[in-house]
Amino acid sequence: MRLTINGLAPFLLALMLQAIPRVSRKSSMMIPQGSGRHITQGFGKPCVKSFSRPFPKPIDYIMGQNNILFTLEALKSKKRNDLLIGQVTHPKHTYDRVMTDEWLSVFPIVLPIEAAAGTERAVVTLRPITKDDALPFMETVHRNRDIFLDTIPWLANTEGYLVKSYISIWELDQQQRAGLHLVVEVNDRVEGIVNMHTIDWDRSIAHLGYWLASNAQGYGIATKAVSWLSAYALDTLGLDYLDISCREDNDKSRHVAERAGYTLVREIEDYEWVPGEKENTKYEVEKGYTKIPLTCYLLRNQAKTPKYPLQIARPNNFYSTLTDPA
């Protein structure tokens, strides 16, 4: 019996589905086949997130950009996170697809930065990161690798071939409203990132992170960027709380949070698990990871009553759980 292409289709689909990562019903993370471990994110590091509901029947699958699976129901609906509808092409059909979100339509944003004495005024712009930023992003990281080794080790040790994967995940975050990752451009040159790397809409809280190249520090750029993003998150997105958690010995990051109006909350206990064992460290070391204490700063939306009290919206050990090597 001769099999036609149409006859082979069910067999090919079955093979494709076997290669798809399985999804834990207990977790929102994707788990690679056979690994038994979650793909989590380090302090500000990307994580791969699955849809919150189990995958539907195989016939409902189509392959989207970046090999992300979408269902016909999700593609034809504007329900998911109230996104705008775009188009995606398929060999035989054209499907409606969640592509562009109206919450990104405010960008780019130009920040008012005062020029230092004897220098020209810098033009500082915030805009969502794209794959076109991969090369300049990596060049900036390479130029500043030494200063990132102690404060953002995952970034310092990032290799070029990983950057596009990270950016793909960040772009998907933005499409799903799971995060907002903004490039900080100074005179059209990528000099840093400010982001809400995790947005928890249920608890109405976002967790912020930021870094700047050494040559862009000292001009108030980080403070202005964090202040703008914080105002956008509270006033426009309507979140109740914003969290900036940084290492207790990272004075520069702590000062940025303080100047942006955040308040130190000593009652919140949290840690970051960092790969490697530092010499003469005063911190706990376990299985090749160092447990570094974090200092938590919070900003609350004063214009509304929070959905949850702070201890529920920002529980202890958020980053400790997120970066746990176990």
C-alpha positions in Angstrom: 0.0 0.0 0.0 1.4 3.4 -1.0 1.3 6.2 1.6 0.7 9.7 0.3 1.9 12.9 2.1 -1.6 13.3 3.6 -1.5 9.7 4.8 1.8 10.3 6.5 0.6 13.4 8.3 -0.8 11.7 11.4 2.5 9.7 11.8 4.6 12.9 11.4 2.4 14.7 13.9 2.8 11.9 16.4 6.6 12.1 16.1 6.5 15.8 16.6 4.4 15.6 19.7 6.8 13.0 21.2 9.5 15.7 21.0 7.5 18.4 22.8 8.5 19.0 26.4 5.9 17.7 28.9 4.1 20.1 31.1 3.7 19.7 34.8 0.1 20.4 35.9 1.6 21.4 39.3 3.9 24.0 37.9 3.9 26.8 35.4 7.4 25.9 34.2 8.2 23.7 31.3 10.2 20.5 32.2 12.5 19.0 29.6 11.8 15.3 29.0 13.9 13.1 31.3 15.4 16.0 33.3 13.1 16.0 36.3 14.2 19.7 36.9 12.5 23.0 36.3 14.1 25.6 34.0 14.1 28.4 36.5 15.6 31.9 36.3 18.5 33.3 38.3 18.3 36.8 39.7 16.9 38.5 36.6 17.7 35.5 34.4 15.2 34.3 31.8 12.9 31.3 32.5 10.8 29.3 30.1 7.1 29.5 31.0 4.4 27.3 29.8 0.7 28.1 29.3 -1.2 27.8 32.6 -3.6 25.2 31.4 -2.8 21.6 30.1 -2.3 21.3 26.4 -5.4 20.4 24.4 -5.8 17.6 21.9 -3.0 17.2 19.3 -5.3 18.3 16.5 -5.4 21.8 18.1 -1.7 22.4 18.0 0.0 24.7 15.5 3.6 25.8 15.7 4.2 29.5 16.4 7.2 31.7 16.3 10.3 30.5 18.4 8.8 26.9 18.3 6.2 27.9 20.9 2.9 25.9 20.7 -0.3 27.8 20.4 -3.9 26.4 20.1 -6.4 27.5 17.5 -8.6 28.7 20.4 -5.9 30.9 21.8 -4.9 32.2 18.4 -8.4 33.2 17.4 -9.3 34.8 20.8 -8.3 38.2 22.3 -9.0 36.7 25.7 -5.4 35.8 26.6 -4.1 38.8 28.5 -6.3 41.2 26.4 -3.7 41.3 23.6 -4.1 42.7 20.2 -4.6 40.3 17.2 -1.9 39.8 14.6 -1.4 37.3 11.8 0.7 34.2 11.4 1.0 32.3 8.2 0.8 28.5 7.9 1.5 26.4 4.8 -2.2 26.1 4.1 -4.0 28.6 6.2 -3.6 32.0 7.9 -4.5 32.1 11.6 -5.2 35.0 13.9 -2.4 35.2 16.4 -1.5 37.0 19.5 1.5 39.1 18.3 1.5 42.7 19.4 0.3 44.1 22.7 -1.1 47.6 23.1 0.7 48.0 26.4 4.0 48.4 24.4 2.6 51.2 22.2 3.9 53.9 24.5 7.5 53.1 23.6 10.0 54.4 22.9 10.3 56.8 25.9 12.9 59.5 26.0 14.1 60.3 29.6 15.0 63.8 30.7 18.7 63.5 31.7 20.6 66.6 32.7 24.1 67.0 31.0 27.1 66.9 33.3 29.3 70.0 33.3 31.3 70.4 30.1 29.5 67.5 28.3 26.8 67.3 25.7 23.4 66.3 26.9 22.8 62.6 26.4 19.7 61.2 24.8 18.5 58.3 26.9 15.8 56.1 25.4 13.8 53.2 26.8 12.2 50.6 24.5 11.3 46.9 24.5 14.2 44.6 23.6 14.2 42.7 20.3 16.4 40.1 18.6 18.2 43.0 16.7 19.7 43.9 20.1 21.6 40.6 20.5 24.9 41.8 19.2 25.1 45.2 20.9 23.8 43.6 24.1 26.6 41.1 24.0 29.2 43.7 23.2 28.1 45.8 26.2 28.3 42.7 28.5 31.8 41.9 27.2 33.0 45.4 27.9 31.6 45.2 31.5 32.2 41.6 32.3 34.5 42.4 35.3 31.9 44.6 37.1 29.2 42.0 36.6 31.1 39.0 38.0 30.2 39.9 41.6 26.8 41.4 41.1 25.2 39.6 38.2 27.3 36.5 37.6 24.8 34.8 35.2 25.1 37.9 32.9 28.9 38.0 33.2 29.2 34.4 32.2 26.7 34.6 29.3 27.9 33.4 26.0 26.9 35.0 22.7 25.0 31.9 21.4 22.7 32.1 24.5 21.7 35.8 24.0 19.2 35.3 21.2 17.5 32.5 23.2 17.2 34.8 26.2 15.8 37.6 24.0 13.3 35.2 22.5 12.1 34.4 26.0 11.9 38.0 26.9 9.9 38.8 23.8 7.5 36.1 24.6 7.2 37.5 28.2 6.2 40.8 26.7 3.6 39.2 24.4 2.1 37.3 27.3 2.4 40.3 29.8 4.6 38.1 32.0 7.4 40.6 32.0 8.6 43.8 30.4 12.3 44.1 29.3 13.5 47.5 28.3 16.8 48.4 26.6 18.4 51.5 28.0 20.0 53.3 25.0 22.3 56.3 25.5 22.9 58.2 22.2 21.5 55.2 20.3 23.9 52.8 22.0 22.8 49.9 24.2 24.1 50.6 27.7 21.9 48.6 30.0 18.6 47.0 30.8 15.7 47.9 33.2 12.9 45.4 33.5 10.0 43.9 35.3 11.4 40.4 34.9 8.4 38.8 36.7 4.9 40.2 36.8 2.5 38.4 39.1 -1.0 39.7 38.0 -2.8 37.6 40.6 -0.9 39.1 43.5 -0.6 42.5 41.7 3.2 42.8 42.1 6.1 43.1 39.8 9.8 42.3 40.5 12.3 44.8 39.0 15.9 44.5 37.9 18.4 46.8 36.2 22.0 47.1 35.2 24.1 49.7 33.4 27.4 49.8 31.7 30.2 51.4 33.7 30.5 54.4 31.3 26.8 55.2 31.7 26.8 55.2 35.5 27.0 58.3 37.6 24.6 60.4 35.6 21.3 59.4 37.2 20.2 57.3 34.3 19.4 54.2 36.3 17.4 56.2 38.8 15.4 57.9 36.1 14.8 54.6 34.2 13.6 52.8 37.4 11.4 55.8 38.4 9.8 55.9 35.0 9.1 52.2 34.8 7.8 52.2 38.4 5.3 55.0 37.6 4.2 53.2 34.5 3.7 49.9 36.5 1.6 51.6 39.2 -0.2 54.4 37.4 -0.9 52.7 34.0 -0.8 49.0 34.7 -2.4 49.4 38.1 -0.1 47.1 40.1 -0.3 47.2 43.9 3.4 46.6 44.7 6.8 46.8 43.1 9.8 44.9 44.5 13.5 45.6 44.0 15.6 43.0 45.8 19.4 43.3 45.6 22.4 41.9 47.4 23.0 43.6 50.7 26.5 44.6 49.7 25.5 46.1 46.4 25.4 49.7 47.4 24.9 51.1 43.9 21.7 49.1 43.3 20.4 49.9 46.8 21.0 53.7 46.3 19.1 53.5 43.0 16.1 51.9 44.7 16.2 54.5 47.5 16.4 57.5 45.1 13.5 56.1 43.1 11.3 56.2 46.2 11.4 52.6 47.4 11.4 51.7 51.1 13.6 49.1 52.7 11.5 46.3 54.2 13.7 44.5 56.7 11.0 42.0 57.6 11.2 40.2 54.2 13.8 37.5 54.2 15.2 36.3 50.9 18.4 34.9 49.3 19.9 34.2 45.9 21.6 31.0 45.1 24.7 31.7 42.9 26.7 29.0 41.2 30.3 28.6 42.5 32.0 28.8 45.9 33.7 32.0 46.7 36.9 31.9 48.7 36.7 33.0 52.3 33.0 33.5 51.9 30.9 34.3 54.9 27.8 32.9 53.2 26.3 29.4 53.3 27.6 27.1 50.6 25.7 24.0 49.4 26.3 21.7 46.4 28.5 24.2 44.7 26.2 27.2 45.2 26.6 30.2 47.5 23.5 31.5 49.3 23.7 35.3 49.3 21.2 37.4 51.3 19.1 39.9 49.5 17.8 43.3 50.7 14.2 44.0 49.8 12.8 47.4 48.8 9.1 47.9 48.1 7.1 50.6 46.4 3.3 50.6 47.1 0.6 52.1 44.9 -0.9 54.8 47.2 -3.8 55.4 44.8 -5.7 52.1 45.6 -6.3 49.5 48.2 -4.1 46.5 47.6 -5.6 43.2 46.6 -3.5 41.3 49.1 -1.5 42.3 52.2 2.2 42.6 51.7 3.1 39.3 53.3 1.0 37.5 50.7 1.9 39.6 47.7 5.7 39.5 48.5 6.4 36.4 50.6 9.7 35.4 52.0 12.2 33.5 49.9 10.8 34.4 46.5 14.2 34.6 44.9 15.5 31.7 47.0 12.9 29.5 45.5 13.4 30.9 42.1 17.2 30.2 42.1 17.2 27.1 44.2 19.6 24.6 42.6 17.8 21.6 44.0 
